[in-house]
Amino acid sequence: MSERKISEMSFEEAMAELEAVVRQLEQGEVPLEQSIALYERGAALKARCEAKLAEAEEKVRLITLDGEGKPVGAEDAEGL
């Protein structure tokens, strides 16, 4: 488990660590207190991944263009 601040992680870094946390928890070979700490870190990593995905979705929404190359809102982009 990394000691790096979650708020500084990229999506890929947070996802990789989240997968490692899940593997450790699934093995069931860690003491209860460590399991709780892992679960808490996993929840924070999940939140980071969700936030980074939301940022990416917003960027895509902002750069979506119509047939004339003009930006369109999310409601207008559904048909593209």
Secondary structure as UniProt FT lines:
FT   HELIX           6..8
FT   HELIX           11..27
FT   HELIX           32..63
FT   TURN            67..68
FT   HELIX           74..77
FT   TURN            78..79
//
